[in-house]
């Protein structure tokens, strides 16, 4: 028995620990055990072993700004509290001058990175997006630009009438450095039809990410939980990401996202489906640790403090997470859905969260350079 396995109180976790210590990938049965085990301490030891193998006691954070350029979206997903129709109260589109002004102020405040996502707005031409990125790089060419989800890239290809590879080539030339992971939600088709029926399929999301990786762009991946999904859906989602990562090596981070239902058409649906995986303290820990163990081929697991809350984000560092997110100046999307955390965190605040959890903070960008 290995040193790690000797720490386990159950035979099922012992066998998983032996695999992990021997650098053998876990299988779907193992993942099901991990998502349901009552041995939280043993689970944490396995996840922490992989976390420390990658990063030791370092936890990463960023100093960035969010840029939501429009909330007008033709999808109007039931999971979203942020989107609007074009003539609806509160609908907006930022002009290029608005964007330049916001970025100039954020750069003056010391950001390293800008995180850009928006709605699928039929009134915006493709050159708006190219011009946006060029404007941002003109303010500071060293800004790390994490821009547009796979859903947006698929949309750009359609409105511009060019292949995905051409969309990526043009936006990379404008200055895009990496992709966020939004739009993955949960890949299970039946659940996806309930939470985002007009959004591209999980298979298409993976296809867009494959193209991004082939073009040399690193990306995040997300997993949305706490709605209709089952443990089996979560496992399928993780293994689909792992399979693509085996092929391309292009994912740098998995970001589990706890669904917030306030002000959405879905409301509080967590646990409303028999066998659904509901967010609880134990289940959140199980999910993050399982993600770390299953995705041993993905360098980072991010526990966003804005989604989880400060204390839970601290705990997750002991269960596989090595990144707690960033300052996210003026975050709007999750707060529109009822998040009760602040919509901005200072750098000293983030460093304290990490240090008080017993880890060593390191400022970085989504490139982890």
Secondary structure, DSSP 8 states (H G I E B T S, - for coil): --TTGGG-SSHHHHHHHHHHHTT----HHHHHHHHH-S-HHHHHHHHHHHHHHHHTTEEEEE-EEEEE-B-B-SS--TT-SS-B-TTSTT--B--HHHHHHHHHHHHHTT--EEEEE----TT--HHHHHHHHHHHHHH-TT-EEEE--HHHHHHHHHHHTS-HHHHHHHHHHHT--EE--TT-S---HHHHHHH-TTS--HHHHHHHHHHHHHTT-EEEEEEEESSS-BHHHHHHHHHHHHHHHHHH--EEEEEEEE---TTSSS-S-TT-STTB----HHHHHHHHHHHHHHTTTSSEEE--HHHH-HHHHHHHGGGT--EEEE--BT--HHHHTT--S-S---HHHHHHHHHHTT-EEEE--TT--
